[in-house]
């Protein structure tokens, strides 16, 4: 009988889970039209683990507020009346592992899609900026870029860098929203 090393087995399972998650997110990213980057006021330099966990939770709460505000700003009540209008919102929280750089903050990368076609990238910037600036922990630095068709996976690869380094909670599934008709296609 072969003796299996539990450490090796654990690492193998972790790699498989990361690969499956990456494939799932790549399928979602194909339905996203824009990438949003937001900065928070939470500096990361020399922050202890306990304070980082508190800051992370505060950012998750801020993301919930942003998601609700932006849903309403983009669709009115449409997203509540018809699930097909629900915007895609896939947030990644980064910065918890970078406690050495004095210029880093906890920051967000968010893939968005299923947006009303009437909005240009400039309109979306104004909408997301207005919603973000109403949040307690926001900084005014808001960047939104249109994703080029076929390059959505490149965005995903960039945003999941901390996940590849073993930080499995950087993708905030608690605040992820994807309309059912798109989930059915995955």
C-alpha positions as a Markdown table, in Angstrom:
| # | Residue | x | y | z |
|---|---|---|---|---|
| 1 | Unk | 0.0 | 0.0 | 0.0 |
| 2 | Unk | 1.3 | 3.4 | -1.0 |
| 3 | Unk | 1.9 | 5.9 | 1.8 |
| 4 | Unk | 0.4 | 9.4 | 0.9 |
| 5 | Unk | 2.0 | 12.5 | 2.3 |
| 6 | Unk | -0.8 | 14.6 | 3.7 |
| 7 | Unk | 1.1 | 17.8 | 2.9 |
| 8 | Unk | 1.5 | 16.9 | -0.7 |
| 9 | Unk | -2.1 | 15.8 | -1.0 |
| 10 | Unk | -3.3 | 19.1 | 0.6 |
| 11 | Unk | -1.2 | 21.2 | -1.9 |
| 12 | Unk | -2.5 | 19.2 | -4.8 |
| 13 | Unk | -6.1 | 19.7 | -3.6 |
| 14 | Unk | -5.4 | 23.5 | -3.2 |
| 15 | Unk | -4.0 | 23.8 | -6.7 |
| 16 | Unk | -7.0 | 21.9 | -8.1 |
| 17 | Unk | -9.4 | 24.2 | -6.3 |
| 18 | Unk | -7.6 | 27.3 | -7.5 |
| 19 | Unk | -7.6 | 26.1 | -11.0 |
| 20 | Unk | -11.4 | 25.3 | -10.9 |
| 21 | Unk | -12.1 | 28.7 | -9.4 |
| 22 | Unk | -9.9 | 30.4 | -12.0 |
| 23 | Unk | -11.9 | 28.6 | -14.8 |
| 24 | Unk | -15.2 | 29.6 | -13.3 |
| 25 | Unk | -14.1 | 33.3 | -12.9 |
| 26 | Unk | -12.8 | 33.3 | -16.5 |
| 27 | Unk | -16.2 | 32.1 | -17.7 |
| 28 | Unk | -17.9 | 35.0 | -15.7 |
| 29 | Unk | -15.3 | 37.5 | -16.9 |
| 30 | Unk | -16.4 | 36.9 | -20.5 |
| 31 | Unk | -19.7 | 38.6 | -19.6 |
| 32 | Unk | -18.0 | 41.6 | -18.0 |
| 33 | Unk | -17.6 | 44.8 | -20.0 |
| 34 | Unk | -15.6 | 47.0 | -17.6 |
| 35 | Unk | -13.0 | 46.9 | -14.8 |
| 36 | Unk | -13.3 | 49.2 | -11.9 |
| 37 | Unk | -10.5 | 50.0 | -9.4 |
| 38 | Unk | -11.2 | 51.8 | -6.2 |
| 39 | Unk | -9.0 | 52.8 | -3.3 |
| 40 | Unk | -9.9 | 52.8 | 0.4 |
| 41 | Unk | -8.5 | 54.9 | 3.2 |
| 42 | Unk | -7.0 | 51.8 | 4.9 |
| 43 | Unk | -3.2 | 52.0 | 4.7 |
| 44 | Unk | -1.5 | 48.6 | 4.9 |
| 45 | Unk | 2.0 | 49.4 | 6.1 |
| 46 | Unk | 2.8 | 47.8 | 9.4 |
| 47 | Unk | -0.8 | 46.8 | 10.1 |
| 48 | Unk | -1.1 | 43.8 | 12.5 |
| 49 | Unk | -3.2 | 40.8 | 11.5 |
| 50 | Unk | -6.0 | 41.7 | 13.9 |
| 51 | Unk | -6.4 | 45.2 | 12.6 |
| 52 | Unk | -6.1 | 44.0 | 9.0 |
| 53 | Unk | -9.0 | 41.6 | 9.6 |
| 54 | Unk | -11.1 | 44.5 | 11.0 |
| 55 | Unk | -10.2 | 46.7 | 8.0 |
| 56 | Unk | -11.0 | 43.8 | 5.6 |
| 57 | Unk | -14.5 | 43.4 | 7.2 |
| 58 | Unk | -15.1 | 47.2 | 6.9 |
| 59 | Unk | -14.2 | 47.0 | 3.2 |
| 60 | Unk | -16.6 | 44.1 | 2.7 |
| 61 | Unk | -19.4 | 46.2 | 4.3 |
| 62 | Unk | -18.4 | 49.2 | 2.1 |
| 63 | Unk | -18.6 | 46.9 | -0.9 |
| 64 | Unk | -22.1 | 45.9 | 0.0 |
| 65 | Unk | -23.1 | 49.6 | 0.2 |
| 66 | Unk | -21.5 | 50.3 | -3.1 |
| 67 | Unk | -23.2 | 47.3 | -4.8 |
| 68 | Unk | -26.6 | 48.4 | -3.6 |
| 69 | Unk | -26.1 | 52.1 | -4.5 |
| 70 | Unk | -24.7 | 51.3 | -7.9 |
| 71 | Unk | -27.5 | 48.8 | -8.7 |
| 72 | Unk | -30.0 | 51.5 | -8.0 |
| 73 | Unk | -28.0 | 54.2 | -9.9 |
| 74 | Unk | -27.7 | 52.0 | -12.9 |
| 75 | Unk | -31.1 | 50.5 | -13.2 |
| 76 | Unk | -33.5 | 52.3 | -10.8 |
| 77 | Unk | -35.6 | 49.5 | -9.3 |
| 78 | Unk | -35.2 | 47.5 | -12.5 |
| 79 | Unk | -32.7 | 45.1 | -10.9 |
| 80 | Unk | -35.3 | 44.2 | -8.3 |
| 81 | Unk | -38.2 | 43.8 | -10.7 |
| 82 | Unk | -36.4 | 41.8 | -13.4 |
| 83 | Unk | -33.4 | 39.6 | -12.6 |
| 84 | Unk | -32.1 | 40.1 | -16.1 |
| 85 | Unk | -31.2 | 43.7 | -15.3 |
| 86 | Unk | -29.0 | 42.8 | -12.3 |
| 87 | Unk | -25.5 | 44.1 | -13.0 |
| 88 | Unk | -22.6 | 41.7 | -12.7 |
| 89 | Unk | -20.4 | 42.7 | -9.8 |
| 90 | Unk | -17.3 | 40.6 | -9.0 |
| 91 | Unk | -15.1 | 42.3 | -6.4 |
| 92 | Unk | -11.5 | 41.4 | -5.4 |
| 93 | Unk | -10.0 | 42.9 | -2.2 |
| 94 | Unk | -6.3 | 43.3 | -2.4 |
| 95 | Unk | -3.5 | 44.6 | -0.2 |
| 96 | Unk | -3.8 | 42.5 | 2.9 |
| 97 | Unk | -0.5 | 40.8 | 2.3 |
| 98 | Unk | 1.4 | 44.0 | 1.5 |
| 99 | Unk | 2.3 | 45.5 | 4.9 |
| 100 | Unk | 5.7 | 46.8 | 3.9 |
| 101 | Unk | 4.9 | 49.5 | 1.2 |
| 102 | Unk | 4.1 | 52.9 | 2.7 |
| 103 | Unk | 2.0 | 53.8 | -0.4 |
| 104 | Unk | -0.4 | 50.8 | -0.5 |
| 105 | Unk | -3.9 | 50.7 | 0.7 |
| 106 | Unk | -6.6 | 48.1 | 0.8 |
| 107 | Unk | -8.0 | 48.5 | -2.7 |
| 108 | Unk | -10.6 | 46.9 | -4.9 |
| 109 | Unk | -10.7 | 45.5 | -8.4 |
| 110 | Unk | -14.3 | 44.9 | -9.6 |
| 111 | Unk | -15.4 | 43.3 | -12.8 |
| 112 | Unk | -18.8 | 44.7 | -13.9 |
| 113 | Unk | -21.0 | 43.7 | -16.7 |
| 114 | Unk | -24.6 | 43.3 | -17.8 |
| 115 | Unk | -24.9 | 47.1 | -17.7 |
| 116 | Unk | -27.5 | 49.2 | -19.5 |
| 117 | Unk | -26.1 | 49.9 | -23.0 |
| 118 | Unk | -27.1 | 53.6 | -22.8 |
| 119 | Unk | -24.1 | 54.3 | -20.5 |
| 120 | Unk | -20.7 | 55.2 | -21.9 |
| 121 | Unk | -17.5 | 54.5 | -20.0 |
| 122 | Unk | -17.5 | 58.2 | -18.9 |
| 123 | Unk | -21.1 | 57.8 | -17.6 |
| 124 | Unk | -20.1 | 54.7 | -15.7 |
| 125 | Unk | -17.2 | 56.5 | -14.2 |
| 126 | Unk | -19.5 | 59.3 | -13.0 |
| 127 | Unk | -22.0 | 56.8 | -11.6 |
| 128 | Unk | -19.5 | 54.6 | -9.8 |
| 129 | Unk | -17.6 | 57.7 | -8.5 |
| 130 | Unk | -20.7 | 59.2 | -7.1 |
| 131 | Unk | -21.7 | 56.0 | -5.4 |
| 132 | Unk | -18.2 | 55.3 | -4.1 |
| 133 | Unk | -17.8 | 58.8 | -2.7 |
| 134 | Unk | -20.8 | 58.3 | -0.5 |
| 135 | Unk | -19.1 | 55.4 | 1.3 |
| 136 | Unk | -17.3 | 56.2 | 4.6 |
| 137 | Unk | -13.9 | 54.5 | 3.7 |
| 138 | Unk | -13.6 | 55.7 | 0.1 |
| 139 | Unk | -10.8 | 57.7 | -1.4 |
| 140 | Unk | -11.4 | 59.8 | -4.5 |
| 141 | Unk | -9.2 | 57.6 | -6.8 |
| 142 | Unk | -11.7 | 55.8 | -9.1 |
| 143 | Unk | -10.6 | 54.2 | -12.4 |
| 144 | Unk | -12.9 | 52.5 | -14.8 |
| 145 | Unk | -11.8 | 50.9 | -18.1 |
| 146 | Unk | -13.6 | 49.1 | -20.8 |
| 147 | Unk | -12.5 | 45.5 | -21.2 |
| 148 | Unk | -11.5 | 44.6 | -24.7 |
| 149 | Unk | -13.4 | 41.6 | -26.0 |
| 150 | Unk | -11.3 | 38.5 | -25.6 |
| 151 | Unk | -9.0 | 40.1 | -23.0 |
| 152 | Unk | -11.3 | 39.6 | -20.0 |
| 153 | Unk | -9.1 | 36.7 | -18.9 |
| 154 | Unk | -6.1 | 39.1 | -18.7 |
| 155 | Unk | -8.0 | 41.3 | -16.2 |
| 156 | Unk | -8.8 | 38.2 | -14.2 |
| 157 | Unk | -5.2 | 37.1 | -14.2 |
| 158 | Unk | -4.1 | 40.5 | -12.9 |
| 159 | Unk | -6.8 | 40.7 | -10.2 |
| 160 | Unk | -6.3 | 37.2 | -8.9 |
| 161 | Unk | -2.6 | 37.5 | -8.2 |
| 162 | Unk | -3.0 | 37.4 | -4.5 |
| 163 | Unk | -5.2 | 34.3 | -4.9 |
| 164 | Unk | -2.4 | 32.6 | -6.8 |
| 165 | Unk | -0.1 | 33.4 | -3.9 |
| 166 | Unk | -2.4 | 31.4 | -1.6 |
| 167 | Unk | -4.7 | 34.1 | -0.3 |
| 168 | Unk | -8.0 | 32.4 | -1.0 |
| 169 | Unk | -10.3 | 35.1 | 0.4 |
| 170 | Unk | -9.4 | 38.0 | -1.9 |
| 171 | Unk | -12.3 | 37.3 | -4.1 |
| 172 | Unk | -15.3 | 38.6 | -2.2 |
| 173 | Unk | -18.0 | 36.1 | -3.0 |
| 174 | Unk | -20.3 | 37.6 | -0.3 |
| 175 | Unk | -20.6 | 40.7 | -2.5 |
| 176 | Unk | -20.5 | 39.0 | -5.9 |
| 177 | Unk | -23.6 | 39.2 | -7.9 |
| 178 | Unk | -24.4 | 37.5 | -11.2 |
| 179 | Unk | -27.8 | 37.3 | -12.9 |
| 180 | Unk | -29.3 | 33.8 | -13.0 |
| 181 | Unk | -29.5 | 33.8 | -16.8 |
| 182 | Unk | -25.8 | 34.3 | -17.0 |
| 183 | Unk | -25.0 | 31.7 | -14.3 |
| 184 | Unk | -27.1 | 29.2 | -16.3 |
| 185 | Unk | -24.7 | 29.7 | -19.2 |
| 186 | Unk | -21.6 | 28.9 | -17.2 |
